[in-house]
Amino acid sequence: MTQAAKPKLIVIGSGMAATRTIEHLLTIAPDRYDITIYGAEPHTNYNRILLSPVLAGEMSLPEITLNGAEWYRDNHIRLHTGCRIVAIDRIRREVVIDGGGSESKREHYDRLLIATGSTPFRLPIPGADLPGVITYRDIADTEMMIAAAAPGRRAVVIGGGLLGLEAANGLRARGMAVTVVHVMPWLMERQLDRAASELLQQSLEARGIAFRLETKTAELTGTNCVTGIRFADGSEIAASLVVMAVGIRPNTQLAEEAGLQVRRGIIVDDTMQTFDPRIYAVGECVAHRGIAYGLLAPLYEMAKVAAAHLAHAGITYYSGTVLSTKLKVTGVDLFSAGNFMGGTMDGVECEEVVLHDRRRRIYKKLVLRNDRLVGGVLVGDTAHSTRYLEMIRSEVDVSAIRDELMFLPDIRDAA
């Protein structure tokens, strides 16, 4: 009696969300599927969060690699790097593989996991395609910036979000004169309020990074390569390198062409399943309950749920994530979560508890509603950020410890 062949699971994408899903799946049901992964990048899985230390010269690509070739081999996973899937045939249950100039190939699947991630947005302005204009998303972008960086040369980073600031810091560490251009009134406006952002900006200026806020880019100048940037007010500055870090878009083209539902991202339910029951999706390419996430924590939560249901052990569901950010931007500790701006929620005015120590560059703001912590932002001192996040997620009543909430000597009884 011959043993039945395992069902085939094909994964489109070899990044952090895709690989974390497979890691969970191997733990739950290691022998359930015959697994093949197709990744467009020529590398095995690496930690994108650590691209900034690579840019700054503090780490190398081998040091940020998460799963080397031996991991795939040991787990009997076929990994195809530098290989693009160009179509999904849902009728035949096949993926179409780019033949690289020759005839395309096809491979059958029983289950398909889409984890195509996101693509960087490039401003639709004159000069955006000039040599020397780079987006910041993957190791290839990082290597291009390293090659272009040289002491004394001038770089302009368009975008004052996290990626833009990390790019600016890395280029400054390599000796470049760096200016960050941001169209909004303050940096990292999606993670920080104005007071917190001002402290961050002061710290970055002390490291030699210049800023132009509330400034709209109109044109990139140059003929054979970029030589400068012209703003909407007519002013200009020179630049031999321009980095665009102005946002990302879910990479949904494959799914859309295959007839899957797409709105802001690939639409998935609480099991990470698309409306085609044989196809799942995770990561930055998906939209869950109308939200497309770009942070690592929700992507990993999605991966765990998708793995459980692919293993037919579906006892968990994804209901969304309280957005939080804990990071270190060029040596400055930052944390934000939930409704850190305050104001009115569901008709109820929020309260704010604030500590602002300008000399020590410490800022703490906790937002409460009906005696429950609903959000907060911390700069310079993030020691209790994990506990604050637990309180936000659990919606615990903090009225009994309100006087100690800012300093938290011991709050274990609060939960």
Disulfide bonds with the S-S distance in Angstrom:
none
